[in-house]
């Protein structure tokens, strides 16, 4: 491991390919003159299980264009995170047959180079968040049947959500937020029986969210800033027994709603904001004794749709004045801060923890501290 070595300069030496007993490589918090193309021999070492390069600031890094990967490769974890990596993802990545974790987040990878990743059949965690990918999401991702987390948010991806994603029955986290994706939610998503965290926000999705009703393990739903419409399905979150925080907050430009759910032991968050939802709230909301916070401002819900029992049982409740007669505080043109309230998705889902995001959720007491613990005087 090399950590906090500010005097390091230049690229890693090609002679690293001769270190046949090397098991793990970790380069953390180095720079500012350290960087360059990784030596191709590093990826030919049979015994290397982990390559972890993170928070190395300064020079740009890149992956070698050509590598002859050994058929007996043991590389399981490749983490190149927030270290100014650039260029395309090379096709030889598909030969890393034992790879379980691939984290290339917060870099400037670009181009159309994602198709090869669909061949990594052992992959469990894939994070490409905050890069410059501009292509469509490959349908080959539907072949990654061991995948538990697929994180593609904050890129420039376009096109539709592939129906093949519905094949990923082990998937627990799907984040495609802040892209340029269109289409409806595929009906095949009803097969995502393990899905807990779904982020579709800030795209151009449309249609209804009826398919979400079949996701019985869904605890985080962030889908604001789209063009979803219709009514919220009656069965949405009806089987959740732990403490719930719901936030339907709006962004300035359009109607919005954000659901946020947080149980006592882990964070549950659901956001359906900046859409065009109408009608009544699901009937189950009135019977939820575990509703901690419900923010549903700036939507087109029916007049006085909020039941008095929701007002009585909810510690923090903010709705449009027209849809909540019983609210102590409601949203109108004079209270824009309330109407535009939104959550930090990055913190909420523990993305700073990478592949260990689930271990961060219980300790990120997101709603009990800071932004969600609002009092009435802070609204004005």
N, C-alpha and C positions, 0 to 999 in steps of 0.2 A: 504494500500500500504506500502511495505517495500522497500526502495530505498537507495543505498549507505550505507548499514549497514555492515561495514567490520568486526565487532565483532561477527556477527551471526555465530553459529556453529551447525553442526548436521542437521538432517532432520526436516521437519515440523511435529508437533505433531499429533498423531492420534485423539486427542480430537477436531481437527478442524471439524470433522464430526458431532459435537454437536452444531455447530454454525448455527442454522436453519434460521436465518435472514440474513445470509451472501449473498451479491449480487454479489460482484466482488472481485477477488484476483489478486494482481499485485506484483510481486517480481522482482525488476530490479536492476542491477549493485551491487549485493551483493557478499560476499565471503571474503576470499578464502576457509573457512572451512565450508561453508554452502552448504548443499545438501543431497542427499539420495533418498530413494523411497518415492514418493508422497503418502500421506495417502489415502486409498481407500474410506474413508468416505467423502473426498472432492468431489468425483464424484457422491455421493448419495444425496447431498443437493439439494432440489427441486428448491430453489430460486436463485442459482448461475447461472449467465448469462455469465460471462467472467472469464477465468483463463489465466493469462498472466505472463509467467516466461521467462525473457530474460536477456542475458548478465550477468549471474551469473557464475563467473569464479572460478575454483578450484576443488571442489569435484564433482564426477559424480552424475547424477540424473537418475532416472528411473521411469517408470510407474508401478503401481501395476499389478500383473499378473491376479488377479481375483477381479472383482467388480460387485456387484448386482445393476445395474443402475435402478433407479426408472422409471416407465413408464411415469411419469409426469415430467421428467427432462426438465429444461429450458435452459440448457447450449447451448449457441449459438456460442461462440468464445473460442477456445482452441489454445493458442499460446505458444509453448515451443521452444524458439528460442535461438540458440547459447549459450547453458548452459550445454554442455557436457552430454546431455541425451544419454543413450545407451540402448541396448537390442532390442527386437522386439516390434512391435506395437500390443498390445493385442487385442484379438477378441472382447472384450466387447465394444471397440470403436464403433462398428457397431450399438450399442444400443442407441447412442446419437442422437436421431431422430431429434432434433431441431438444430443440429450443422450446422452453415453456414460458419464459418471460421475455417480451420484446418491448422496451420502453425507449422511444425516441422523442419524447415530448420536449416542448419549449426549445426548438431549434429553428433552422430555416431550410429544412429539407423541402424539396419542391419537385414539380414535374409529375409525369404520369408513370408511376413506378410501384404501384401497390399490388398489382395482380399476383406477383410471385409469392406474396405473403400468404395467399390462400392455400399454398402447398404445405404450410408448417402445421402438420396434423397434430403435433404434441402441444401446441400453443395453448396456454391457459389465460395469459394476461397480455393484451396488446394495447399500447398507449402511443398514439401518434398526435396527441393534442398540441395545439399551438405551433403549427408549422405552416408551410405555404403550398400544401397539396391542392391541386386544381382539377383533378379528374373526378370521375364518378366513383361511387363505392363499388368495388368489384363484386360480382355475384359469387366469385370463388370464396369469399369470406364465409359463405354458408357451409363450406366444407370443414370449417374449424370447430368440429363438434365437441371438443374438450374446452372450448373457450368459456371463461367465466367473466371476463371484463373486456369490453371493446370500447375504446375511448378515442374518438376522432374529432372532438370538438375544437372550435376555433381554427379552422382551416378555410379553404376556399372551394370545398367540394360542391359539386352541383349534380343535378339529375334526381333520381328517385331513390328511396330506400329499397334495396333488393328484397324481394319476397323470400329469397333463400335465407335471410337472417332468421326467419322463423324456424329454421332447422336447428338452431343453437339452443337446445333444451337445457344445457348447463349454464347458460348465460345469466349472470346476476346483475351486471352493470352494462348499460348501453348509453353512450354519450355521443351524439352527433350534433350538439348544439352549436350555434354561431357559425353556420355555413350558408350555402345558397341552395339548399335542397328543396325539392317540390314533391308533390303527390300526396296521396292519403296515407294513413298508417296501413300497411298491408294486412289483410285478413289473417295471413299466416302467423302474425304476432300473437295470436291467441294460443299458439303452441309454446310460447315462452313461459313455461310454468314455474321456472326458477327465478324469473326476473324480479329484482327488488328496486333497482334504481334506473329510471328512464329519463334521459335529457334530450329533448327535441327543440328546445327554445331557440328563438332568433333564426328561423328559417322561413320557408314559404309553404309549409304544409297546409293542407286544407281538408275539408270533409269533417266527419264526426269523430268522436273519440270512443265510440261504442265498444270497440275491440278491447279497450282497457278493462272493461267490466270482468273479463275472463281471467285477468291476471290477479290471482288471489294472494300472491306474495308481494305485490307491488307496494312499496312504502315511500318511494321518492318519485315524484312526477313533476317535471319542469318542462312545460310546453308553451310558455308565453311567447309573444311576438311571432305569431303565425297567423293563419287565416282559418283556424278551426271554427266550426259553427255547430248549431244545434243545441240540444240540452245535455246536461251532464247525466250519464246513465245512473239509474236508481241504485244499482249494486256497487257503485264505486266506493271502495274502502269500507263496505258494510261489514266485513268480517274482521276488521282490525280491532283488537281489544286493548291496546296500549294507549298511553297519552298521545293526543293528536294535536298538531298545530297546523292550521290551514291558512294559507295566504293566497288570495286572489288579486294581488296588487296589479296596478296598471302602469305601463310606460306612457310617456306623454302623448304619443301620436295616435293611440287607438284604444279600443276596449281591451281590458285585460283581466286575467285571473290567475292567481298562483296558489296552488295547494302546498302547504308545508306541514309535514307530520313528524312529530318527534316523540318516541316512546322514552321511558325512563332509562333504558339501557342502550339505546342506539337512536340515531337520527332518522326520522321519517319525513320526507319532504316532497310535496307535490305542487307543481306550478303549471297552471294552465292559462297564463296571462297573455294580455295583448291579443285577444282573439275576438270572436263575436258570439259568445255563448248567450243563450236566451232561456226563457221559461223559468221553471221552479228549480230550487235546489233539491237534490235527492232527499226523499222522505226520511232516509236513515239518519241524516244530519240532526234532525230534531230529537232523536233518541240517544245521541252520543253523549254519555256521561264523561267521556274521556277527552272532550274537545277543549284544548288549552288555548289555542289562538286561531282565529278565523278572520282573514283579511280578504274581502271580496269586492273591493272598490272598483268603480268604473267598468261595469259590465252592463249588459242589457237584460238582467234578470227581471222577473215580473215585479210589479209594485207590491211593497210590503211582504216580500217572499220569505223574509227571515222570521222564523217562529220565535215566540217569546222564550221558549225553553232553550233555544240556542243563545239568546242574550243572557239568560239566567246562569247558564253553565259555563260560559266562555270567559276566560280571564281577559283576553284581548280580542275585541271584535270591532272591525272597521268595515262598513259597507257604504254603498251609495245611500244618501239620505232617503231617496224615493223607494228603495228596496228594503229599508230597515227602520221601521217606526220605533222599535224598542231599543235601538242603539244609543248609548251614551255619547259616542263620538261617531260622526258619519262624514262621508267624503262629499265635498262639493267644490265649486270653483274657488272658494276662499281658502281651501285647505289642500293645496297642491302637493305639499310634502307627504301628506297621508296617502293621497291617490297614487303617487309615484313610487311608493315604497317598494324595494326589491331586495332579494337576498344575494349573498356572495356564494355562487355555486361552487367555486373553487374551494372555499373553506368548508362549505356545507358537506361536500362529499370527500373531504380528506385527500384531495389530489396531491398535496405536498408530500404525502407519504408513499406515493407511487403504488407499487404492487401490494403494499401493506395498508392500503386505504381503509380496509374494513377494521383494522385494529385502531385506527384513528377516530372512527365515528363515535364510539362511546365517550371519549374524553374531550371531544370538541363540543363542549356544552354550549352549542351555538345559540340556542334560543334563550337559555337562562341568563346569558350574559349579553352585554352590548345591545345590538341593533333590534333584537326582537323584544327586549324587555322595555318597551316604550310605555310612558305614562301619558295621561291626557294632556298635561301641560306641555309636553314635547311636541304635540301636534301643531301647536299654534306659533 
